[in-house]
Amino acid sequence: MPINKKELTKEMLEKAMQCKSADELIALAKTGGYEMSKEEAESYMAEMSDFELDGTALKKIAGGSCYVDCWSDDCSFRD
């Protein structure tokens, strides 16, 4: 069965992101009952390589970790 991106769950994506090669991704897909060609797996691997940030890092980049007045002189978050 081909993979429908709309049916992918967070858990499925997390497992897929742990794969180090297209062959590992193909094997993972087979365990889930999905068929994937080598070209599809390589394409997914290229897409997933852009998503290496975990949730904590993403929150920091999005500005979600500084809850103090960073404009004061005693702010430890400024350079």
N, CA, C and O atoms as a GROMACS GRO file, in nm:
protein
  316
    1MET      N    1   0.085  -0.116   0.000
    1MET     CA    2   0.000   0.000   0.000
    1MET      C    3   0.091   0.124   0.000
    1MET      O    4   0.184   0.132   0.080
    2PRO      N    5   0.065   0.221  -0.089
    2PRO     CA    6   0.145   0.344  -0.091
    2PRO      C    7   0.123   0.427   0.035
    2PRO      O    8   0.020   0.415   0.102
    3ILE      N    9   0.220   0.510   0.068
    3ILE     CA   10   0.212   0.593   0.188
    3ILE      C   11   0.135   0.721   0.157
    3ILE      O   12   0.166   0.793   0.062
    4ASN      N   13   0.035   0.748   0.239
    4ASN     CA   14  -0.040   0.872   0.230
    4ASN      C   15   0.014   0.963   0.341
    4ASN      O   16   0.000   0.932   0.459
    5LYS      N   17   0.076   1.074   0.303
    5LYS     CA   18   0.139   1.162   0.403
    5LYS      C   19   0.040   1.212   0.507
    5LYS      O   20   0.079   1.243   0.620
    6LYS      N   21  -0.087   1.220   0.471
    6LYS     CA   22  -0.188   1.268   0.565
    6LYS      C   23  -0.216   1.166   0.675
    6LYS      O   24  -0.270   1.201   0.780
    7GLU      N   25  -0.180   1.039   0.652
    7GLU     CA   26  -0.204   0.934   0.749
    7GLU      C   27  -0.085   0.912   0.843
    7GLU      O   28  -0.095   0.833   0.937
    8LEU      N   29   0.025   0.981   0.820
    8LEU     CA   30   0.143   0.963   0.904
    8LEU      C   31   0.119   1.022   1.043
    8LEU      O   32   0.066   1.133   1.056
    9THR      N   33   0.157   0.947   1.144
    9THR     CA   34   0.144   0.994   1.281
    9THR      C   35   0.278   1.049   1.330
    9THR      O   36   0.381   1.028   1.267
   10LYS      N   37   0.274   1.118   1.441
   10LYS     CA   38   0.396   1.171   1.502
   10LYS      C   39   0.493   1.057   1.534
   10LYS      O   40   0.613   1.069   1.512
   11GLU      N   41   0.440   0.947   1.585
   11GLU     CA   42   0.523   0.833   1.620
   11GLU      C   43   0.590   0.773   1.497
   11GLU      O   44   0.707   0.736   1.501
   12MET      N   45   0.514   0.765   1.388
   12MET     CA   46   0.570   0.711   1.264
   12MET      C   47   0.684   0.800   1.213
   12MET      O   48   0.788   0.749   1.169
   13LEU      N   49   0.665   0.930   1.220
   13LEU     CA   50   0.769   1.022   1.175
   13LEU      C   51   0.892   1.014   1.264
   13LEU      O   52   1.005   1.020   1.215
   14GLU      N   53   0.872   1.001   1.395
   14GLU     CA   54   0.985   0.989   1.486
   14GLU      C   55   1.067   0.865   1.456
   14GLU      O   56   1.190   0.870   1.455
   15LYS      N   57   0.999   0.753   1.430
   15LYS     CA   58   1.070   0.630   1.395
   15LYS      C   59   1.143   0.646   1.262
   15LYS      O   60   1.257   0.603   1.248
   16ALA      N   61   1.077   0.708   1.166
   16ALA     CA   62   1.138   0.728   1.034
   16ALA      C   63   1.262   0.816   1.044
   16ALA      O   64   1.360   0.793   0.973
   17MET      N   65   1.257   0.916   1.130
   17MET     CA   66   1.370   1.007   1.144
   17MET      C   67   1.491   0.939   1.209
   17MET      O   68   1.602   0.991   1.201
   18GLN      N   69   1.470   0.826   1.274
   18GLN     CA   70   1.580   0.751   1.334
   18GLN      C   71   1.655   0.668   1.231
   18GLN      O   72   1.767   0.623   1.257
   19CYS      N   73   1.596   0.649   1.114
   19CYS     CA   74   1.659   0.570   1.009
   19CYS      C   75   1.782   0.642   0.956
   19CYS      O   76   1.779   0.763   0.934
   20LYS      N   77   1.889   0.567   0.937
   20LYS     CA   78   2.015   0.624   0.889
   20LYS      C   79   2.034   0.608   0.739
   20LYS      O   80   2.124   0.669   0.681
   21SER      N   81   1.949   0.527   0.675
   21SER     CA   82   1.963   0.506   0.531
   21SER      C   83   1.826   0.481   0.469
   21SER      O   84   1.728   0.454   0.538
   22ALA      N   85   1.822   0.490   0.337
   22ALA     CA   86   1.698   0.463   0.264
   22ALA      C   87   1.656   0.318   0.284
   22ALA      O   88   1.537   0.288   0.294
   23ASP      N   89   1.753   0.227   0.291
   23ASP     CA   90   1.720   0.085   0.312
   23ASP      C   91   1.655   0.062   0.448
   23ASP      O   92   1.561  -0.017   0.459
   24GLU      N   93   1.702   0.131   0.551
   24GLU     CA   94   1.640   0.120   0.683
   24GLU      C   95   1.497   0.173   0.679
   24GLU      O   96   1.407   0.116   0.741
   25LEU      N   97   1.476   0.283   0.606
   25LEU     CA   98   1.342   0.340   0.595
   25LEU      C   99   1.248   0.246   0.520
   25LEU      O  100   1.132   0.232   0.557
   26ILE      N  101   1.298   0.182   0.416
   26ILE     CA  102   1.218   0.085   0.341
   26ILE      C  103   1.178  -0.031   0.432
   26ILE      O  104   1.063  -0.074   0.430
   27ALA      N  105   1.273  -0.080   0.512
   27ALA     CA  106   1.243  -0.190   0.605
   27ALA      C  107   1.140  -0.147   0.708
   27ALA      O  108   1.049  -0.224   0.741
   28LEU      N  109   1.152  -0.026   0.761
   28LEU     CA  110   1.056   0.025   0.857
   28LEU      C  111   0.918   0.035   0.794
   28LEU      O  112   0.818  -0.004   0.856
   29ALA      N  113   0.911   0.085   0.673
   29ALA     CA  114   0.783   0.097   0.604
   29ALA      C  115   0.718  -0.040   0.586
   29ALA      O  116   0.597  -0.054   0.603
   30LYS      N  117   0.798  -0.140   0.552
   30LYS     CA  118   0.744  -0.275   0.533
   30LYS      C  119   0.684  -0.330   0.662
   30LYS      O  120   0.582  -0.398   0.659
   31THR      N  121   0.747  -0.299   0.777
   31THR     CA  122   0.693  -0.348   0.904
   31THR      C  123   0.558  -0.285   0.934
   31THR      O  124   0.477  -0.341   1.007
   32GLY      N  125   0.534  -0.167   0.877
   32GLY     CA  126   0.406  -0.099   0.895
   32GLY      C  127   0.305  -0.132   0.787
   32GLY      O  128   0.194  -0.080   0.787
   33GLY      N  129   0.344  -0.220   0.694
   33GLY     CA  130   0.252  -0.260   0.587
   33GLY      C  131   0.252  -0.167   0.467
   33GLY      O  132   0.158  -0.169   0.388
   34TYR      N  133   0.356  -0.086   0.453
   34TYR     CA  134   0.366   0.008   0.342
   34TYR      C  135   0.474  -0.037   0.245
   34TYR      O  136   0.575  -0.094   0.286
   35GLU      N  137   0.451  -0.012   0.117
   35GLU     CA  138   0.552  -0.038   0.015
   35GLU      C  139   0.617   0.094  -0.022
   35GLU      O  140   0.550   0.196  -0.036
   36MET      N  141   0.749   0.091  -0.038
   36MET     CA  142   0.822   0.212  -0.071
   36MET      C  143   0.937   0.176  -0.164
   36MET      O  144   1.012   0.082  -0.137
   37SER      N  145   0.951   0.250  -0.272
   37SER     CA  146   1.062   0.227  -0.364
   37SER      C  147   1.188   0.294  -0.309
   37SER      O  148   1.181   0.378  -0.219
   38LYS      N  149   1.301   0.256  -0.364
   38LYS     CA  150   1.428   0.315  -0.323
   38LYS      C  151   1.427   0.466  -0.349
   38LYS      O  152   1.477   0.544  -0.268
   39GLU      N  153   1.370   0.507  -0.462
   39GLU     CA  154   1.363   0.649  -0.496
   39GLU      C  155   1.276   0.726  -0.397
   39GLU      O  156   1.312   0.836  -0.354
   40GLU      N  157   1.162   0.667  -0.359
   40GLU     CA  158   1.074   0.731  -0.260
   40GLU      C  159   1.145   0.744  -0.126
   40GLU      O  160   1.139   0.848  -0.061
   41ALA      N  161   1.213   0.637  -0.085
   41ALA     CA  162   1.284   0.639   0.043
   41ALA      C  163   1.392   0.745   0.043
   41ALA      O  164   1.409   0.817   0.142
   42GLU      N  165   1.467   0.756  -0.066
   42GLU     CA  166   1.572   0.857  -0.074
   42GLU      C  167   1.512   0.998  -0.071
   42GLU      O  168   1.570   1.089  -0.011
   43SER      N  169   1.398   1.015  -0.135
   43SER     CA  170   1.330   1.144  -0.134
   43SER      C  171   1.283   1.180   0.008
   43SER      O  172   1.301   1.293   0.052
   44TYR      N  173   1.224   1.083   0.078
   44TYR     CA  174   1.181   1.107   0.216
   44TYR      C  175   1.300   1.136   0.307
   44TYR      O  176   1.293   1.223   0.394
   45MET      N  177   1.411   1.065   0.285
   45MET     CA  178   1.530   1.088   0.367
   45MET      C  179   1.581   1.231   0.346
   45MET      O  180   1.622   1.297   0.441
   46ALA      N  181   1.577   1.279   0.222
   46ALA     CA  182   1.620   1.416   0.194
   46ALA      C  183   1.527   1.516   0.262
   46ALA      O  184   1.573   1.616   0.317
   47GLU      N  185   1.396   1.490   0.259
   47GLU     CA  186   1.299   1.578   0.326
   47GLU      C  187   1.322   1.580   0.476
   47GLU      O  188   1.322   1.686   0.538
   48MET      N  189   1.343   1.462   0.533
   48MET     CA  190   1.357   1.452   0.679
   48MET      C  191   1.488   1.510   0.729
   48MET      O  192   1.499   1.546   0.846
   49SER      N  193   1.588   1.521   0.642
   49SER     CA  194   1.716   1.576   0.686
   49SER      C  195   1.703   1.722   0.726
   49SER      O  196   1.788   1.775   0.798
   50ASP      N  197   1.598   1.788   0.680
   50ASP     CA  198   1.573   1.928   0.716
   50ASP      C  199   1.509   1.942   0.854
   50ASP      O  200   1.499   2.054   0.904
   51PHE      N  201   1.465   1.835   0.915
   51PHE     CA  202   1.390   1.840   1.041
   51PHE      C  203   1.467   1.774   1.154
   51PHE      O  204   1.419   1.677   1.213
   52GLU      N  205   1.584   1.826   1.185
   52GLU     CA  206   1.667   1.765   1.288
   52GLU      C  207   1.646   1.826   1.426
   52GLU      O  208   1.704   1.777   1.523
   53LEU      N  209   1.567   1.931   1.438
   53LEU     CA  210   1.546   1.995   1.568
   53LEU      C  211   1.445   1.918   1.651
   53LEU      O  212   1.340   1.878   1.601
   54ASP      N  213   1.476   1.899   1.778
   54ASP     CA  214   1.377   1.840   1.868
   54ASP      C  215   1.286   1.952   1.919
   54ASP      O  216   1.310   2.069   1.891
   55GLY      N  217   1.184   1.917   1.993
   55GLY     CA  218   1.086   2.014   2.040
   55GLY      C  219   1.145   2.124   2.125
   55GLY      O  220   1.104   2.240   2.114
   56THR      N  221   1.240   2.091   2.211
   56THR     CA  222   1.302   2.190   2.298
   56THR      C  223   1.380   2.292   2.216
   56THR      O  224   1.370   2.412   2.239
   57ALA      N  225   1.458   2.244   2.120
   57ALA     CA  226   1.535   2.335   2.036
   57ALA      C  227   1.443   2.423   1.953
   57ALA      O  228   1.470   2.542   1.934
   58LEU      N  229   1.336   2.366   1.904
   58LEU     CA  230   1.242   2.444   1.824
   58LEU      C  231   1.177   2.555   1.906
   58LEU      O  232   1.161   2.666   1.856
   59LYS      N  233   1.141   2.526   2.031
   59LYS     CA  234   1.082   2.629   2.118
   59LYS      C  235   1.181   2.742   2.142
   59LYS      O  236   1.143   2.859   2.145
   60LYS      N  237   1.308   2.708   2.160
   60LYS     CA  238   1.409   2.811   2.183
   60LYS      C  239   1.425   2.901   2.061
   60LYS      O  240   1.437   3.022   2.074
   61ILE      N  241   1.424   2.841   1.944
   61ILE     CA  242   1.437   2.919   1.821
   61ILE      C  243   1.315   3.007   1.801
   61ILE      O  244   1.326   3.120   1.754
   62ALA      N  245   1.199   2.955   1.836
   62ALA     CA  246   1.074   3.030   1.819
   62ALA      C  247   1.057   3.137   1.925
   62ALA      O  248   0.960   3.213   1.921
   63GLY      N  249   1.149   3.144   2.021
   63GLY     CA  250   1.142   3.248   2.123
   63GLY      C  251   1.064   3.206   2.246
   63GLY      O  252   1.020   3.292   2.323
   64GLY      N  253   1.047   3.078   2.268
   64GLY     CA  254   0.966   3.033   2.380
   64GLY      C  255   1.042   3.003   2.507
   64GLY      O  256   0.984   2.948   2.600
   65SER      N  257   1.172   3.038   2.515
   65SER     CA  258   1.245   3.000   2.636
   65SER      C  259   1.286   3.118   2.722
   65SER      O  260   1.335   3.097   2.833
   66CYS      N  261   1.269   3.239   2.678
   66CYS     CA  262   1.311   3.355   2.756
   66CYS      C  263   1.190   3.420   2.819
   66CYS      O  264   1.110   3.485   2.751
   67TYR      N  265   1.174   3.403   2.950
   67TYR     CA  266   1.060   3.458   3.021
   67TYR      C  267   1.102   3.571   3.114
   67TYR      O  268   1.030   3.602   3.209
   68VAL      N  269   1.218   3.631   3.088
   68VAL     CA  270   1.265   3.743   3.170
   68VAL      C  271   1.276   3.866   3.082
   68VAL      O  272   1.267   3.858   2.959
   69ASP      N  273   1.295   3.980   3.146
   69ASP     CA  274   1.312   4.105   3.073
   69ASP      C  275   1.455   4.108   3.017
   69ASP      O  276   1.548   4.144   3.088
   70CYS      N  277   1.470   4.071   2.893
   70CYS     CA  278   1.603   4.060   2.833
   70CYS      C  279   1.664   4.194   2.797
   70CYS      O  280   1.778   4.200   2.750
   71TRP      N  281   1.592   4.301   2.818
   71TRP     CA  282   1.647   4.433   2.788
   71TRP      C  283   1.708   4.498   2.912
   71TRP      O  284   1.767   4.605   2.903
   72SER      N  285   1.695   4.433   3.026
   72SER     CA  286   1.757   4.488   3.146
   72SER      C  287   1.907   4.457   3.145
   72SER      O  288   1.951   4.368   3.073
   73ASP      N  289   1.984   4.529   3.225
   73ASP     CA  290   2.129   4.513   3.226
   73ASP      C  291   2.175   4.380   3.284
   73ASP      O  292   2.286   4.335   3.256
   74ASP      N  293   2.091   4.315   3.365
   74ASP     CA  294   2.132   4.190   3.430
   74ASP      C  295   2.080   4.066   3.359
   74ASP      O  296   2.078   3.958   3.418
   75CYS      N  297   2.039   4.079   3.236
   75CYS     CA  298   1.986   3.964   3.161
   75CYS      C  299   2.100   3.871   3.122
   75CYS      O  300   2.197   3.914   3.059
   76SER      N  301   2.090   3.744   3.158
   76SER     CA  302   2.194   3.647   3.127
   76SER      C  303   2.176   3.586   2.988
   76SER      O  304   2.260   3.508   2.945
   77PHE      N  305   2.069   3.621   2.918
   77PHE     CA  306   2.043   3.563   2.787
   77PHE      C  307   2.103   3.645   2.673
   77PHE      O  308   2.112   3.597   2.560
   78ARG      N  309   2.144   3.767   2.702
   78ARG     CA  310   2.202   3.852   2.597
   78ARG      C  311   2.349   3.822   2.580
   78ARG      O  312   2.416   3.775   2.672
   79ASP      N  313   2.398   3.851   2.460
   79ASP     CA  314   2.542   3.836   2.434
   79ASP      C  315   2.617   3.958   2.479
   79ASP      O  316   2.739   3.964   2.466
   0.00000   0.00000   0.00000
